[in-house]
């Protein structure tokens, strides 16, 4: 059974009185290299742009001149493919 807000507050105050510290699970580390993270981010942007291009192509004509249609057009026309050609630096002495 779920606790009521009053019960949660009572338990919280009891923890404060006893000095018990909350246990936080450590955040999992991202083990990917920075160049891999760059490639993954660019791939995500390209996928999102493809989705919004599909939305724009199926948008009714009555909505093309709205703020939504304009924003879809801006995203669809953005030159994200240029980002795919960029090779980020690998690090000190490893770019050779």
C-alpha positions as a printed Julia matrix, in Angstrom:
96×3 Matrix{Float64}:
  0.0    0.0     0.0
  1.27   3.47   -0.88
  2.23   5.88    1.85
  0.3    9.06    2.39
  2.19  12.34    2.19
  1.97  12.68    5.98
  3.52   9.23    6.46
  6.31  10.04    4.01
  7.01  13.29    5.85
  7.08  11.47    9.22
  9.57   8.89    7.9
 11.7   11.64    6.4
 11.83  13.53    9.71
 12.73  10.31   11.55
 15.63   9.75    9.16
 16.82  13.31    9.75
 16.69  12.86   13.54
 18.68   9.64   13.47
 21.26  11.15   11.16
 20.81   8.45    8.54
 22.25   9.58    5.24
 20.38   8.73    2.04
 22.04   6.1    -0.1
 22.46   7.23   -3.68
 23.32   4.75   -6.38
 26.27   5.95   -8.43
 25.45   7.2   -11.89
 26.55   4.68  -14.51
 29.54   5.88  -16.47
 29.43   6.35  -20.18
 32.33   4.24  -21.41
 32.17   5.46  -25.01
 35.0    7.57  -26.36
 34.3   11.18  -27.23
 34.52  10.51  -30.98
 32.01   7.67  -30.57
 29.7    9.9   -28.53
 29.99  12.52  -31.32
 29.06   9.97  -33.99
 26.13   8.71  -31.89
 24.85  12.26  -31.33
 25.07  13.1   -35.04
 23.27   9.85  -35.92
 20.5   10.79  -33.49
 20.2   14.25  -35.06
 20.0   12.75  -38.55
 17.29  10.31  -37.39
 15.3   13.13  -35.78
 15.61  15.26  -38.9
 14.35  12.36  -41.04
 11.35  11.98  -38.73
 10.55  15.7   -38.93
 10.92  15.63  -42.72
  8.32  12.87  -42.79
  6.07  14.99  -40.57
  6.5   17.93  -42.92
  5.7   15.84  -45.99
  2.45  14.6   -44.43
  1.43  17.95  -42.96
 -1.86  19.25  -44.38
 -1.56  22.3   -46.6
 -3.62  24.35  -44.17
 -0.86  23.96  -41.54
  2.16  24.68  -43.76
  2.09  28.43  -43.06
  1.68  28.06  -39.29
  4.47  28.4   -36.74
  4.61  24.59  -36.5
  5.0   24.23  -40.26
  7.7   26.9   -40.34
  9.69  25.18  -37.59
  9.39  21.83  -39.34
 10.66  23.43  -42.54
 13.63  25.01  -40.72
 14.63  21.68  -39.18
 14.08  19.81  -42.44
 16.24  22.3   -44.36
 19.09  22.33  -41.83
 22.36  21.01  -43.26
 23.04  18.33  -40.64
 24.85  16.09  -43.12
 27.86  18.4   -42.77
 28.23  17.17  -39.19
 28.64  13.59  -40.44
 31.76  14.6   -42.36
 33.46  16.09  -39.3
 35.98  13.83  -37.6
 36.46  15.03  -34.0
 39.93  15.01  -32.44
 40.93  11.75  -30.8
 43.22  13.2   -28.18
 46.8   14.15  -27.39
 49.19  12.56  -29.86
 46.61  10.14  -31.33
 45.43  12.23  -34.28
 48.24  11.24  -36.59
